[in-house]
C-alpha cells in the first residue's frame, strides 16, 4: 500500500490544500515528555492543509508510533488552518478580518485508537469547544484575495494555529496509535477550517515515527482512498492499489507523563 497520491490530492484539494503560515505550538506541562513530534521547532511559513468540508470527510488523521516510555495522561497538539474571514470569503473576494483577536467556537473531537485494533473503536475520545482563529484580511500586496505574512514576505490563503487537547482520562497511550480529528463543518465558519499536513521532504518529524504511509479518513469521497479501497465511507487507511505521490500526515505532536 502507498500513501503517495499527487494526482488525486491535487483534484480533491484544489479548494483545501494551500500554503499557510503557522504559529508557534503551545508548550505542554513541565513534567510532560514529548513522545511524538511532527511540528518543527522553527515553524515554516507554509503547510499544506486538508479541508473536511471540501473533501466530504468526517474524520481525518494518521498512524503514529511513540518514542520514549512516557504514556500516561497524554496531550495532543494539532495545527489547524483557518481560511475563514470575518466578512467575505477567501475565494469570493473582500476577505476581511477587522478584529483579528475575535474567534469562532467549534466543537473539536479527538480520538485515539490502538493501531492494531482499529475496528474495536477508540480507546479515548474527547470533544472540546475550541476557539478557532480567523485568517487575516486580504492584502493589496497579494493576488487572489490572499493575506500577506510580513515575516516571510509571502501570501497565503489559510492561517495556521495550534490547539492542545489533554486526554487526562487515557491512562496509557498506545505506542502505535491512530489519532484522528473531526468537527461539524456543514455550515458556518467551520466550512473553511482545515487540518494542516506535511510530507517527508519537509523533515517535520523529529520524534517518533510514522509506521505507515497512508493517512486515515472516514469519507464518502472515494478520492480520499486509493483505487480498489474497501473502506470507503468508514474510518480506515487509504489502502487499495495504484497510489502514487506524496505521503501527507497531520501536523501534530504528543506529550505524556
C-alpha positions as CSV (number, residue, x, y, z in Angstrom):
1,X,0.0,0.0,0.0
2,X,1.1,3.5,-0.6
3,X,0.0,7.0,0.6
4,X,1.6,8.8,-2.3
5,X,-1.1,10.4,-4.3
6,X,-0.3,13.7,-6.1
7,X,-2.9,13.5,-8.9
8,X,-5.9,12.7,-6.6
9,X,-4.7,15.0,-4.0
10,X,-4.5,17.9,-6.5
11,X,-8.0,17.2,-7.8
12,X,-9.8,16.9,-4.5
13,X,-7.9,19.5,-2.6
14,X,-7.9,22.4,-5.1
15,X,-10.0,24.2,-2.5
16,X,-8.4,22.8,0.6
17,X,-4.6,22.2,0.1
18,X,-2.8,25.5,0.0
19,X,0.2,27.2,1.7
20,X,-0.3,28.5,5.2
21,X,1.6,30.4,7.8
22,X,2.0,28.6,11.1
23,X,2.0,30.0,14.6
24,X,4.0,28.6,17.5
25,X,2.8,25.5,19.2
26,X,1.8,25.8,22.9
27,X,4.2,24.2,25.3
28,X,3.0,21.2,27.4
29,X,3.2,20.7,31.1
30,X,6.7,20.9,32.6
31,X,6.6,17.3,33.7
32,X,5.5,16.0,30.3
33,X,7.8,14.4,27.7
34,X,7.3,14.8,24.0
35,X,6.9,11.3,22.6
36,X,5.9,12.2,19.0
37,X,6.6,15.4,17.2
38,X,5.6,16.3,13.7
39,X,5.7,20.0,14.4
40,X,9.1,21.6,13.6
41,X,10.9,23.6,16.3
42,X,11.1,26.5,13.9
43,X,7.8,26.6,12.1
44,X,7.9,27.3,8.4
45,X,5.6,29.8,6.7
46,X,3.8,27.2,4.7
47,X,2.0,23.9,5.3
48,X,-0.5,22.2,3.0
49,X,-3.9,21.6,4.7
50,X,-6.9,19.4,4.2
51,X,-10.5,20.7,4.5
52,X,-13.0,18.3,5.9
53,X,-15.9,20.1,4.1
54,X,-14.1,20.3,0.8
55,X,-13.3,16.6,0.8
56,X,-16.6,15.3,2.3
57,X,-14.7,13.9,5.2
58,X,-16.0,13.5,8.8
59,X,-12.8,12.2,10.5
60,X,-9.2,12.6,9.5
61,X,-5.8,11.6,11.0
62,X,-2.8,9.4,10.8
63,X,-1.0,6.5,12.4
64,X,1.9,7.3,14.7
65,X,4.5,5.4,16.8
66,X,5.6,7.0,20.0
67,X,9.2,7.2,21.2
68,X,10.4,7.0,24.8
69,X,8.4,5.4,27.6
70,X,6.0,8.2,28.8
71,X,2.4,7.2,28.0
72,X,0.2,8.5,30.8
73,X,-2.3,11.4,30.5
74,X,-1.3,12.4,27.0
75,X,-1.9,15.8,25.4
76,X,-2.2,16.2,21.7
77,X,-1.4,19.3,19.8
78,X,-2.8,19.8,16.3
79,X,-2.0,22.6,13.9
80,X,-5.3,23.9,12.3
81,X,-5.5,26.1,9.2
82,X,-8.3,28.7,9.0
83,X,-9.4,30.0,5.7
84,X,-12.3,31.8,7.4
85,X,-12.8,35.5,7.0
86,X,-15.0,37.6,9.4
87,X,-16.7,39.1,6.3
88,X,-16.4,38.0,2.7
89,X,-14.7,34.7,1.8
90,X,-11.2,33.5,0.8
91,X,-12.4,32.6,-2.7
92,X,-15.2,35.1,-3.3
93,X,-13.3,38.3,-2.6
94,X,-13.4,41.1,0.0
95,X,-12.0,38.7,2.7
96,X,-11.7,41.0,5.7
97,X,-10.9,40.3,9.4
98,X,-11.1,43.7,11.1
99,X,-11.0,42.2,14.6
100,X,-8.2,39.6,14.5
101,X,-8.5,38.8,18.2
102,X,-12.1,37.6,17.7
103,X,-12.6,33.9,17.4
104,X,-15.3,31.4,16.5
105,X,-16.1,28.4,18.5
106,X,-16.2,24.8,17.1
107,X,-16.5,21.5,19.0
108,X,-13.3,19.6,18.1
109,X,-13.3,15.8,18.7
110,X,-10.0,14.0,19.1
111,X,-10.0,10.2,19.1
112,X,-7.2,7.8,19.8
113,X,-7.3,4.2,18.5
114,X,-4.9,1.3,19.1
115,X,-3.4,0.9,15.6
116,X,-3.8,-2.9,15.6
117,X,-7.4,-2.8,17.0
118,X,-8.9,0.0,14.9
119,X,-12.2,-1.9,14.5
120,X,-12.6,-2.1,18.3
121,X,-13.2,1.7,18.3
122,X,-11.3,4.4,20.1
123,X,-9.5,3.8,23.4
124,X,-10.0,7.5,24.2
125,X,-12.3,10.3,22.9
126,X,-12.9,13.8,23.9
127,X,-14.9,16.7,22.4
128,X,-14.0,20.2,23.5
129,X,-15.3,23.5,22.4
130,X,-12.3,25.3,20.9
131,X,-11.8,28.9,19.9
132,X,-10.8,28.9,16.2
133,X,-9.0,31.9,14.7
134,X,-10.0,33.8,11.6
135,X,-7.4,34.3,8.8
136,X,-6.1,37.8,8.3
137,X,-7.6,40.2,5.8
138,X,-6.6,40.1,2.1
139,X,-3.7,42.3,1.2
140,X,-3.1,44.6,-1.7
141,X,0.5,43.1,-1.8
142,X,-1.1,39.8,-2.8
143,X,-3.3,38.4,-5.5
144,X,-6.4,36.1,-5.4
145,X,-7.6,37.6,-2.0
146,X,-4.7,36.1,0.0
147,X,-3.1,37.7,3.1
148,X,0.5,38.9,3.5
149,X,2.9,37.5,6.0
150,X,5.3,40.3,7.0
151,X,7.7,37.7,8.5
152,X,8.2,35.5,5.4
153,X,7.1,38.1,2.8
154,X,4.7,35.6,1.3
155,X,1.0,35.4,0.5
156,X,-1.3,32.7,1.9
157,X,-4.9,31.6,1.8
158,X,-5.0,30.0,5.2
159,X,-3.8,30.9,8.6
160,X,-2.4,28.2,10.8
161,X,-2.5,28.0,14.6
162,X,-2.0,25.3,17.2
163,X,-4.5,23.7,19.6
164,X,-3.6,21.5,22.5
165,X,-6.2,19.0,23.8
166,X,-5.4,17.0,27.0
167,X,-6.6,13.4,27.3
168,X,-6.3,13.0,31.1
169,X,-8.7,10.1,31.3
170,X,-6.5,8.0,29.0
171,X,-4.4,6.0,31.4
172,X,-1.9,4.8,28.8
173,X,-1.4,5.9,25.2
174,X,-0.8,3.0,22.8
175,X,2.7,3.0,21.4
176,X,1.3,2.6,17.9
177,X,-1.9,4.7,17.7
178,X,-4.2,6.2,15.1
179,X,-5.1,9.8,16.1
180,X,-8.0,11.5,14.3
181,X,-9.8,14.8,14.4
182,X,-13.3,15.8,13.5
183,X,-15.7,18.7,13.8
184,X,-19.1,19.8,12.4
185,X,-18.4,21.6,9.1
186,X,-21.7,21.6,7.1
187,X,-22.3,25.3,7.6
188,X,-20.8,28.4,9.1
189,X,-17.2,29.4,9.7
190,X,-16.0,25.7,10.1
191,X,-16.7,25.1,6.4
192,X,-13.4,26.8,5.7
193,X,-11.5,25.2,8.6
194,X,-8.7,22.8,7.7
195,X,-6.2,20.4,9.3
196,X,-2.5,21.0,8.5
197,X,-0.5,18.2,6.9
198,X,3.2,17.8,6.0
199,X,5.3,15.5,3.8
200,X,8.6,13.7,4.5
201,X,10.6,16.1,2.4
202,X,9.8,18.9,4.8
203,X,11.6,17.0,7.6
204,X,9.0,18.0,10.2
205,X,9.1,14.7,12.0
206,X,11.7,14.9,14.8
207,X,10.4,12.4,17.5
208,X,8.6,9.1,16.9
209,X,7.9,7.5,13.6
210,X,5.1,7.2,11.0
211,X,4.7,3.4,10.7
212,X,2.6,3.5,7.5
213,X,2.5,5.8,4.5
214,X,-1.3,6.1,4.5
215,X,-3.4,8.7,6.1
216,X,-6.6,7.6,7.9
217,X,-10.0,9.0,7.0
218,X,-13.7,8.5,7.2
219,X,-15.1,10.0,4.0
220,X,-17.7,9.5,1.4
221,X,-15.3,10.8,-1.2
222,X,-13.6,7.9,-2.9
223,X,-10.7,10.1,-3.9
224,X,-9.7,10.2,-0.2
225,X,-8.8,6.5,-0.7
226,X,-6.6,4.6,-3.2
227,X,-8.3,2.8,-6.2
228,X,-9.8,-0.5,-5.0
229,X,-10.1,0.5,-1.4
230,X,-12.8,-1.4,0.5
231,X,-13.2,1.0,3.4
232,X,-14.7,4.0,1.6
233,X,-17.4,5.5,3.9
234,X,-15.8,4.3,7.1
235,X,-12.7,5.0,9.1
236,X,-9.7,3.3,7.6
237,X,-6.4,3.8,5.8
238,X,-6.2,4.8,2.1
239,X,-5.3,1.2,1.2
240,X,-6.1,-0.1,-2.3
241,X,-3.6,-0.1,-5.2
242,X,-2.1,2.4,-7.7
243,X,-1.5,5.3,-5.3
244,X,1.5,7.4,-6.2
245,X,2.7,10.6,-4.9
246,X,3.2,12.3,-1.5
247,X,2.8,10.8,1.9
248,X,0.9,13.5,3.8
249,X,0.5,13.2,7.6
250,X,-1.2,15.5,10.1
251,X,1.0,18.1,11.7
252,X,0.6,17.0,15.3
253,X,2.6,16.3,18.5
254,X,2.0,14.2,21.5
255,X,3.3,14.6,25.1
256,X,2.8,12.4,28.0
257,X,3.9,11.7,31.6
